[in-house]
Amino acid sequence: MTPIPDLHTHSTASDGTLAPAGLIARAAQQGVEMLALTDHDTLSGLDEAAEAAHLHGLAFVPGVEISVTWGGRTVHIVGLDVDPSCRRLRDGLAGQLAHRTERAAEIARRLERAGWPGALEGAQALAAGDLVGRTHFARFLVSRGAAKDVRGVFKHYLVSGKPGHVAGEWATLEDAVGWIRAAGGQAVIAHPARYGFTRAKMRRFIDAFTACGGRGIEVVSGSHSRDDYYTFARWSREHGLLASAGSDYHGPESPWIELGRLPPLPEGCRPIWDQPGFGRAGQGVSSQSGLLYQHAG
């Protein structure tokens, strides 16, 4: 099987468990030839990942995954090939981080009322960066015996209707796509099967997404079944969307999702990575360190 890019991964800059350099090293070991780091609402891991990608001869695509509130639900939009020096994108993500900080404090207060004190400090200790998310709280509660794994904690404490749930108030779809476009990137709907939308609601979502400049959709995802691949391949063809593929890898603790194991896109899809100029941002200069990193393609 010819390796295909993995354009959706996470590091310790958000809720992954491998540092950006460790993620790149694992990707290279697994035979990945092009990888995008798409941490939640932050660009802070891109410098380290870019340097590691240069050392490993791996094509690097700077990215981000932005949380969005649309239709009363939280959805995620991946930005690929973004310029991390873009002020509009950085300012938008700063607002997202501020909301995450407030949300984390409220989650901790609710968990304390539910009998789990010290959750904020515990979650912060597990977060390598400034971003503290629900997964960090889940890992803390697993360490305290609240459930046997992260999925169990989410099920009993962190989803809607449970003691530690706090609804997010995220960016609008128009803002998120606008930030990505301002940074020269391509906006992609992340793991669409996860949202459980009816066909009519998915059509409205895609229509709204394309109306504000969205370009792609994850057809192959670590969250998708084989049937989902073909379902969203049809959506991509019918709506003229570019097809993307990403594992949504968070770390070796979830062995059912691994780097370098993505199946090929179904026939008839237009891969986003085959578009002219894709990967150009990976040839640029890091916004934080001035590091020049090369696109290995």
Helices and strands as residue ranges (DSSP letters): H 20-29, E 34-37, H 46-56, E 59-70, E 73-80, H 87-113, H 119-126, H 134-143, H 150-153, I 154-158, H 173-182, E 186-189, G 192-195, H 199-211, E 216-221, H 226-238, E 242-246, G 272-274, G 280-283
